[in-house]
Each structure stands twice: as structure tokens, then as C-alpha cells.
Amino acid sequence: MDVSMGLWVATILGLSALIAVDFFIGRKPHDVSVKEAGIWTVVWIVLAAMFGVGLLLFGESQASGEFFAGFITEKSLSVDNLFVFVLIMAKFAVPTHLQQRVLLIGVLIALVLRAIFIAAGAAIIASFSWVFYIFGAFLIYTAWKLIQEARADEPEEEFEENRLLKSIESRFGVADKYHGTKLFIRNNGKRVLTPLMVVMLAIGTTDVLFALDSIPAIFGLTQDPYIVFTANAFALMGLRQLYFLIGGLLKKLVHLSYGLSVILGFIGVKLVLHALHESGVHVPEISIPVSLAVICGVLVITTITSLIASKRQAEREAAEEAGKVRKDSVGA
């Protein structure tokens, strides 16, 4: 897709305006209701759909298909981010009325860092076509690792601060409590970070780790930097509302890791086939419609099986609890 500098500027300004409206509406710290989160989740999904349809109407059918495939993939991978966001919120004991502010700024930091990753990835791909082999192999390895982690069924771990975050805390110092929405305060004449600033940085920098697999994944669906950026932007900017909407349902998505591993493995194979094709080897390439169908199909199946498994687990636990109560009553 041939994208002019003017379109780039217009797109960034448009996204910035949407973010500003989102920030203005939610500028006052408050507990986000399910209704509010649901409305804004729908708004961001509708905006993404309108953008994709706009590409189609302007004669970019392939770009439209690539955008939807990329958006759905990034959205599904971002749901996995929410598990870590929950751990971060618990680690820093973020008050509920400040969590929406934390996520808004944290996601903005993540978007800027991802934009840098996307620019670097596009430059590397443009110069070295063999990098598709590396991306493909990495995604297949990541898919296998996800399956191994899911099968391990290990207890939930606590969030561990990365080295960058620790160095920032050591350099500037951190206040011992939250001070509303302030990011810095004066403590004994020294300017220090508030815990709110630290948790925002934790959200933003931790997302970089997720970008290590999501950026290669979307480059496996499209090599257009414009599509890669916009798909990431729309997926990330709806992430804050999604956190409040399905936060309580996350534990029910017990098969999510399996679904994501299938998607990443599939895209990894697609990348390797594309790399072989670029090298002159006659191999079949996976089209965008097929990719979109596989991604959507896997997500639907994963969600259904997760909800069924969660319901059965809840019924077993209820039966065990009832049996325990009867046993105690008989013993008494």
C-alpha cells in the first residue's frame, strides 16, 4: 500500500484526537463500571472496523484484509497482556479509582515503544528478506513454549520488576504512598517518583516483552508498516477498557494459551513459507483470507472450550464442597 506522508500525519493526528477525547472523558479518577468499559470497548472495535472498511472502500482490498487479520491477532495477543496487568496492579496495590489512569498512560508508553519496534522491523525486512526465517522460527518456538507453560499448570507467579524499572527507581527514588494523580513530588527537597508513575512505567515497559512475539506475528500477515502500526494502535487503545470489562473473566479463559500457541505457530509456518517463496522455492503461500479464517476459528473454538472447561471445573468444586459439608455435618 502506497502511503503518503500526508496520510501518515493525518492518521497519527486522528489517533491522537481519539486518545485526547478518551483522556478528557476519563480525566477524573474514578472506578470504571462494566457499563462504561463495555461502551468504550465497543467504540474502539467499531472505530477499528470503520478504518478497515475505509481501506476497502478506497480500493485497498488486500490492505483491508491484512488490517483485520492483524488487528484480530494483536487483540487476541493483547488479552494475554491483561494477565500480567492484573499482577502489576496487585504488586503495586493500585487504588481502583486510579487504575484507569495507569492503564491509559501505560498503554500510550507501550504504543510509542511499539512504533519504534515496528519502524526497526520494517527497515530490517526491507534490507534482509532472510529475516523472515528468523521471525518464523521464533514464532514457532514461542508457540511451543506457550504450550509447555500451559501444560505445566504452575501456580500464578508475582510480577517481578525488570532491570530498567529498577534502575529508574534507584536513580530517582520513589515516594512511600500514592499522591492522587501526581507523577512526581518533592520529598525533603528532592524530586521523586510517585508509585503511580512507577506502575505506569511498569505497564509500558513490560509490554515490550509481549511485542517480541506480537510484532513478528503481524509482520507475518503484512509487511506494510502502515497496516502494522494502525492494527497495533487500535488493538492497544481498546486494551484499557477491555481490562475492566473482562478482568473477572480472565481466569475462565483456561485454553487461551493453547489458542495463542496455534495462532503463533500458524503464522510462523506462514512466514517460513513466504521466506522460501522469496528465495525462489516453489511452495504454496497462505493467503490473507485463509489466515483470517484460521485466526478467527481458533479464537472462537478456544473461547467455547475454555468456558465449557471452566463451567465443569466450577461444578466439580461445588460438588466437592457440598460433599465436604455433608461429611462435616454427619461427623458432628
QUIPE-V879923 format. One record per pair of residues at least 24 apart in sequence whose ideal C-beta (glycine too) atoms are under 10 Angstrom apart, sorted by the first residue. I is the first residue (numbers start at 1). GAP is how many residues later the second one is. D is the distance in whole Angstrom. If there is no record, write none. Layout:
BEGIN
i=[I	I]
gap=[GAP	GAP]
d=[D	D]
END
This chain:
BEGIN
i=[1	1	1	1	1	1	1	1	1	1	1	1	1	2	2	2	3	3	3	3	3	3	3	3	7	8	8	8	11	11	11	11	11	12	12	12	12	14	14	14	14	15	15	15	15	15	15	15	15	18	18	18	18	18	18	19	19	19	19	19	19	22	22	22	22	22	22	23	23	23	23	26	26	26	26	26	26	27	27	27	27	28	28	28	28	29	29	29	29	29	29	29	29	29	29	29	30	30	30	30	30	30	31	31	31	31	31	31	31	32	32	32	32	32	32	32	32	32	32	32	33	33	34	34	34	34	34	35	36	36	36	36	37	37	37	37	37	37	37	37	37	38	38	38	38	38	39	39	40	40	40	40	40	40	40	40	41	41	41	41	41	41	41	41	41	42	42	42	43	43	44	44	44	44	44	44	44	44	44	44	45	45	45	45	45	45	45	47	47	47	48	48	48	48	48	48	48	48	48	49	51	51	51	51	52	52	52	52	55	55	55	60	60	61	62	62	62	62	62	63	63	63	63	63	63	64	64	65	65	65	65	65	65	65	65	66	66	66	66	66	66	66	66	66	66	66	66	67	67	67	67	67	67	67	67	67	67	68	68	68	68	68	68	68	68	69	69	69	69	69	69	69	69	69	69	69	69	69	69	69	69	70	70	70	70	70	70	70	70	70	70	70	70	70	70	70	70	70	70	70	70	71	71	71	71	71	71	71	71	71	71	72	72	72	72	72	72	72	72	72	73	73	73	73	73	73	73	73	73	73	73	73	73	73	73	73	73	74	74	74	74	74	74	74	74	74	74	74	74	74	74	74	74	75	75	75	75	75	75	75	75	75	76	76	76	76	76	76	76	76	76	76	76	76	76	77	77	77	77	77	77	77	77	77	77	78	78	78	78	78	78	78	78	78	78	78	78	79	79	79	79	79	79	79	79	79	79	79	80	80	80	80	80	80	80	80	80	80	81	81	81	81	81	81	81	81	81	81	81	81	81	82	82	82	82	82	82	82	82	82	83	83	83	83	83	83	84	84	84	84	84	84	84	85	85	85	85	85	85	85	85	85	85	85	86	86	86	86	86	86	87	87	87	87	87	87	87	88	88	88	88	88	88	88	88	88	89	89	89	89	89	89	90	90	90	91	91	91	91	91	91	92	92	92	92	92	92	92	92	92	92	93	93	93	93	94	94	94	94	94	94	95	95	95	95	96	97	97	98	98	98	98	98	98	99	99	99	99	99	100	100	100	100	101	101	101	101	101	101	102	102	102	102	102	102	102	102	102	102	102	103	103	103	103	103	103	103	103	103	104	104	104	104	104	105	105	105	105	105	105	105	105	105	105	106	106	106	106	106	106	106	106	106	106	106	107	107	107	107	107	107	107	107	107	107	108	108	108	108	108	108	109	109	109	109	109	109	109	109	110	110	110	110	110	110	110	110	110	110	110	111	111	111	111	111	111	111	111	111	112	113	113	113	113	113	114	114	114	114	114	114	114	114	114	114	114	114	114	115	115	115	115	115	116	116	117	117	117	117	117	117	117	117	118	118	118	118	118	118	118	118	118	118	118	119	119	119	120	121	121	121	121	121	121	121	121	122	122	122	122	122	122	122	122	123	124	125	125	125	126	126	129	129	129	129	129	130	130	130	131	131	131	131	132	132	132	132	132	132	132	132	132	132	132	132	132	132	133	133	133	133	133	133	133	134	134	134	135	135	135	135	135	135	135	135	135	135	135	135	136	136	136	136	136	136	136	136	136	136	136	136	136	137	137	137	137	137	138	138	138	138	138	138	138	139	139	139	139	139	139	139	139	139	139	139	139	139	139	139	139	139	140	140	140	140	140	140	140	140	140	141	141	141	141	142	142	142	142	142	142	142	142	142	142	143	143	143	143	143	143	143	143	143	143	143	143	143	143	144	144	144	144	145	145	145	145	146	146	146	146	146	146	146	146	146	146	146	147	147	147	147	147	147	148	148	149	149	150	150	150	150	150	150	150	150	151	151	153	156	159	159	160	161	161	161	161	161	162	162	162	162	162	162	163	164	164	164	164	164	165	165	165	165	165	165	165	168	168	168	168	168	168	169	169	169	169	169	172	172	174	203	203	207	207	213	213	213	213	214	216	216	216	216	217	217	217	217	217	217	217	217	217	218	219	219	219	220	220	220	220	220	220	220	220	220	220	220	220	221	221	221	221	221	221	221	221	222	222	223	249	249	249	251	251	252	252	252	252	252	252	252	252	253	253	253	253	253	253	253	254	254	254	254	254	254	254	254	255	255	255	255	255	255	255	255	255	255	256	256	256	256	257	258	258	258	258	258	259	259	259	259	259	259	259	259	259	259	260	260	260	261	262	262	262	262	262	262	262	263	263	263	263	263	263	266	266	266	266	266	267	267	267	270]
gap=[54	57	59	61	62	63	65	66	221	223	224	225	226	58	222	224	57	60	221	222	223	224	226	227	219	217	218	221	40	215	218	219	222	103	217	218	221	33	37	216	219	32	36	96	214	215	218	219	222	25	26	29	215	216	219	85	88	89	92	214	218	78	82	215	216	218	219	78	81	82	85	74	75	77	78	214	215	73	74	77	154	69	72	73	153	66	67	68	69	70	71	72	73	151	152	167	66	67	68	69	70	71	64	65	66	67	68	69	213	64	65	67	68	71	208	209	211	212	213	215	211	212	210	211	212	213	214	210	64	205	208	209	63	203	204	205	206	207	208	209	210	203	204	206	207	208	202	206	60	197	198	200	201	202	204	205	197	198	199	200	201	202	203	204	205	196	199	203	195	198	31	190	191	192	193	194	195	196	197	198	26	30	189	190	193	196	197	187	190	191	24	27	182	183	185	186	187	189	190	185	179	180	182	183	175	178	179	182	171	172	175	164	167	227	160	162	165	225	226	159	161	163	164	167	225	163	224	156	157	162	222	223	224	226	227	152	155	156	157	158	160	161	162	165	222	225	226	154	155	157	159	160	161	163	164	167	221	153	159	163	220	223	224	227	228	149	151	152	153	158	162	198	219	220	221	222	223	224	225	226	227	144	147	148	149	150	151	152	154	157	158	159	160	161	162	164	165	218	221	222	225	147	150	156	159	160	161	162	163	164	167	149	159	163	191	219	220	223	224	227	141	144	145	147	148	158	162	187	190	191	193	194	218	219	222	223	226	40	136	137	140	141	143	144	147	154	157	158	159	160	161	162	165	156	157	159	160	161	163	164	167	224	138	141	159	180	183	184	187	219	220	222	223	226	227	133	134	136	137	140	141	158	183	186	187	29	32	129	132	136	154	157	158	160	161	164	165	156	160	163	164	167	171	174	177	180	181	220	66	130	133	134	170	173	176	177	179	180	26	29	122	125	126	128	129	130	133	155	158	161	162	157	160	161	163	164	165	167	168	171	73	167	168	170	173	174	75	118	119	122	123	125	126	74	114	117	118	121	122	154	155	158	162	165	70	73	157	161	164	165	69	70	71	72	73	115	119	70	71	73	110	111	112	114	115	118	70	110	113	114	154	158	66	68	69	67	68	69	70	108	111	67	69	86	103	104	106	107	108	110	111	84	85	102	106	84	101	102	105	106	109	83	85	100	101	148	83	84	80	82	83	97	98	101	100	141	144	145	148	140	141	143	144	79	80	95	98	99	139	79	93	94	95	96	97	98	100	101	138	141	96	97	100	136	137	138	139	140	141	96	99	133	135	136	76	78	91	92	94	95	96	98	99	135	93	94	95	96	97	98	99	100	101	133	134	93	96	97	100	129	130	131	132	133	136	92	95	96	128	129	132	91	92	93	94	95	96	98	99	93	94	95	96	97	98	100	101	122	126	129	93	96	118	121	122	124	125	126	128	92	91	92	94	95	98	90	93	94	96	97	100	101	114	115	118	119	121	122	110	113	114	117	118	92	95	91	94	95	97	98	99	111	115	93	97	100	101	107	108	110	111	113	114	115	106	109	110	95	90	94	95	97	98	102	104	107	93	97	101	102	103	104	106	107	102	95	94	98	100	97	99	94	145	146	149	150	145	148	149	85	88	140	144	84	87	88	91	138	139	140	141	142	143	144	145	146	147	138	139	141	142	143	145	146	82	137	141	78	80	81	82	84	85	132	133	136	137	139	140	80	84	129	131	132	133	134	135	136	137	138	139	140	79	131	134	135	138	74	75	78	79	126	130	133	74	75	77	78	80	81	122	124	125	126	127	128	129	130	131	132	133	121	124	125	126	127	128	129	131	132	72	123	124	127	70	71	72	74	75	118	119	122	123	126	70	74	114	115	117	118	119	120	121	122	123	124	125	126	117	120	121	124	68	112	116	119	67	110	111	112	113	114	115	116	117	118	119	110	111	113	114	115	118	109	113	108	112	104	105	106	107	108	109	110	111	106	107	101	95	43	47	46	37	40	41	44	45	39	40	43	44	46	47	42	37	38	41	42	44	33	34	36	37	39	40	41	25	29	30	33	34	37	24	26	28	29	32	25	26	24	36	37	29	32	47	51	54	55	50	48	51	52	55	43	46	47	49	50	51	53	54	78	49	48	52	55	44	46	47	48	49	50	51	52	53	54	66	71	46	49	50	65	67	70	71	74	66	69	51	57	58	61	55	59	51	54	55	57	58	59	61	62	49	50	52	53	54	56	57	48	51	52	53	54	55	56	59	46	47	48	49	50	51	52	53	54	55	43	46	47	50	45	40	43	44	47	48	36	38	39	40	41	42	43	44	46	47	38	39	42	37	32	33	35	36	37	39	40	28	31	32	35	36	39	24	25	28	29	32	24	27	28	24]
d=[8	10	6	8	4	10	8	10	9	5	9	6	7	9	10	9	10	9	8	8	4	9	10	10	8	9	7	9	9	8	8	7	8	9	9	10	9	10	9	10	10	10	10	9	9	8	5	8	7	9	8	7	9	9	7	8	9	7	9	9	7	10	7	7	10	8	9	9	6	9	9	6	8	10	7	9	10	10	8	10	9	9	10	9	9	8	9	5	5	9	7	6	10	7	6	10	9	5	9	10	7	10	9	5	5	10	8	8	9	8	9	7	5	9	9	8	9	4	9	10	8	10	7	6	10	10	9	10	9	8	8	9	9	8	5	8	8	4	4	9	9	8	10	9	6	10	8	10	10	10	7	8	4	9	9	9	6	10	9	4	6	10	9	5	9	9	9	10	8	8	10	7	9	10	6	3	9	9	7	9	9	8	8	10	6	10	10	7	9	8	9	8	9	8	9	4	8	9	8	9	7	9	10	7	10	9	9	9	10	8	9	10	9	9	9	9	10	10	7	8	7	8	6	10	10	9	9	9	9	10	9	4	6	8	6	9	6	4	9	7	10	5	9	8	6	9	9	9	8	9	9	5	9	7	6	9	10	10	10	8	9	10	6	9	9	8	10	5	8	9	8	9	6	9	10	5	5	9	9	6	9	10	9	5	9	9	5	6	9	6	7	10	8	4	8	9	8	10	10	10	10	9	10	9	8	4	9	10	6	6	10	10	9	9	9	10	7	6	6	7	8	6	6	9	7	8	8	9	6	9	10	7	9	9	6	10	9	9	10	10	6	9	8	6	10	9	5	6	9	8	4	8	10	9	10	8	5	9	7	8	8	9	10	10	9	8	7	7	7	7	9	9	6	9	10	7	9	7	5	7	9	8	6	8	8	9	10	9	8	8	9	5	7	8	5	8	10	10	9	7	10	8	8	7	7	10	8	9	9	7	10	9	9	9	7	8	10	6	9	9	9	8	6	9	5	10	9	9	7	10	9	7	7	5	10	7	7	10	6	10	8	6	9	9	9	10	7	9	9	6	9	9	8	9	10	9	6	8	9	8	9	6	9	10	9	9	8	7	7	9	7	8	7	4	9	10	9	10	5	9	10	6	10	5	6	7	9	7	10	9	9	9	10	8	8	6	4	9	8	8	8	8	10	9	6	9	7	4	10	7	10	10	9	8	9	8	8	8	6	10	10	6	10	10	9	10	10	10	7	8	7	9	6	9	9	9	8	8	10	6	9	9	7	10	6	7	10	8	10	10	10	7	10	10	5	6	9	6	9	10	10	9	7	7	4	9	10	6	8	9	10	9	10	6	10	9	9	9	9	5	9	8	8	10	7	5	8	7	3	5	9	9	8	9	8	9	7	8	8	5	7	9	6	6	9	9	10	8	9	9	10	7	7	10	7	3	7	8	9	7	5	8	8	4	7	9	8	9	6	9	9	9	9	7	6	10	5	7	10	8	7	7	7	5	7	10	7	8	9	5	8	7	9	8	5	8	10	7	10	10	6	8	8	9	10	8	5	8	9	5	10	10	9	9	6	9	9	6	10	5	5	10	7	10	7	10	9	9	10	6	7	9	6	9	8	8	10	8	7	9	4	10	7	9	9	9	7	6	9	8	9	10	9	7	5	8	7	8	8	9	9	9	8	9	8	8	9	10	5	7	9	6	4	9	9	7	9	8	6	10	5	9	10	9	8	9	9	10	9	4	8	6	7	9	8	5	9	10	8	8	7	10	8	5	7	8	3	4	8	8	6	10	10	7	9	7	10	8	7	6	10	9	7	9	7	10	6	6	10	7	10	9	5	7	9	6	3	9	9	7	9	10	8	6	9	9	4	7	9	8	10	9	9	8	8	5	10	9	9	9	8	5	8	8	9	10	10	10	8	4	7	8	4	4	8	9	6	10	7	9	8	10	9	10	8	9	9	9	5	8	9	6	4	9	10	7	9	7	7	10	5	9	9	10	9	6	9	9	8	9	4	6	10	9	7	9	9	10	9	8	8	10	9	10	7	9	9	10	8	6	7	9	8	10	8	10	6	10	9	7	10	6	6	10	6	8	7	9	8	6	10	9	7	10	10	6	9	9	9	6	10	10	8	9	9	6	10	10	9	9	8	8	8	10	8	6	10	5	8	10	9	10	8	9	8	10	9	9	4	7	9	5	4	9	10	8	9	8	7	8	9	10	7	6	9	9	8	10	9	9	9	9	10	8	9	6	6	9	4	9	9	9	8	7	10	5	8	10	8	9	8	5	9	10	5	6	8	9	5	8	9	5	4	9	9	7	9	9	6	8	6	9	9	10	7	9	9	10	10	5	6	9	7	3	8	9	8	9	9	8	10	8	9	10	5	10	9	8	10	8	6	6	8	9	10	8	6	8	8	7	9	8	9]
END
